[in-house]
């Protein structure tokens, strides 16, 4: 399976410790394609479905329902960056192919990591 940046796959995130996102859930691949082709691991961000009334924080990105292959309104959890072996990835849902949404995700990552854009 070819893994590309901005693609959304199902991944098994267990086992976890404490407040880490676990279970089998969608994840967004954020590592560069050149690296994805060379290594057996990828960097991902877990995605969770949005519960009614849940606030969205600056290090999170809201994905409306029926976008990028996700049927539910979802939240990309940029504070939960993980490195996974590609063997943990399964079903491909779709890709974040909207440049504005990609920038929103990168902005949330920069906020989380304290990286100033310049």
N, C-alpha and C positions, 0 to 999 in steps of 0.2 A: 504494500500500500504506500503510495506517495503522500507524504504529509507536507502541506503547504502552509505558509504564514497566512493568518486570517481565517483558516478553516476551522470549523466547529465539528468536533467528534465526541462520541461518548467515551468516557474513560472510567476505569475502576480506580478510585482514589484511596481505597482501604488497603492496609490499615492506617489509621490516623491516631493522633494524640491530641487531647484537649480540644481546642476550638477550631482545629483544622477542618476544612470541608472534606467530607468523606462520601462514601457510597458510590454507586455508578451514576454519573451525571454528565451533562455536556461540559466541554472545556473548549476554550479558544486558544489556538496555537499562536504564540507571539514571537517565537524565535525565527530568525532569518532563514530563507529557503536554502541559501548556500550551506549554512550550518546544519539544517535539517537533512540535507542530502549526505553530509559527511558523518554525522554522529548517530548513535542508536538512541539518543535521548532528545527530547524537545522541551521547550519552556511553554507552559500553558497557564491559563487563568480559569479557575472554576466558574461555572455559571449556575445560578440558582433561580428557581421560579419566584416571582414576586408575590408576596402575600398582600392582601388588601390593606391599604393604609401604611405600608412599610415605607419609611423614608429612604431616599437615595442620598448617599454621602458623596463627598468630592472624589473619593477614591473608588467609586463605583459608576457603572454606566448602565442606563436603562435601555433595554431592547424591547420595543413594542411587540405584541403578539403577532404571529405569522410573518416574522422577518428572519432572514438568514437561516431558514430551515427549522426555526424554533416555533412551536405552536402556541406556547404560553408567553405572557409578558414575563421577561426575565431580567436578571441583574448580573452583569459581569463584575466579579469580585476582584478588583485589581489589587487588593490587599492580601490576596491568597495565592500569589505567584508560586508555581510548583515546577519542578523538573521531573519529567516522567520518561521511563523507557517507552519506546514506541509500541511495545507489546501490550501496554495498558490501553491503547487506543483501539476503538472498534468502529461502530457505525459513523459514517460521515453524514452530518445533517445539512451542511451548506457552508457558505463563506460570508464573512463580513466584507462585501464588495463595494460598500458606500464609503467614498473617501472622507466625507464629513464625520461619519461614525468612527472610522479608523483614527482620525485626529482626536476625537473625543476620548477614545480609549487610550491613546498615547498620552494625552493630557492627564488623564486619571492616573496612569502609571507614573508619570513624572511627579505628580503631586505626592503619590505614595512613597516614592523613592527619594524625594527631596531634590530632584534634578530640575534646575532652572533652565527654561527654554530661552534660547538667545538667538 
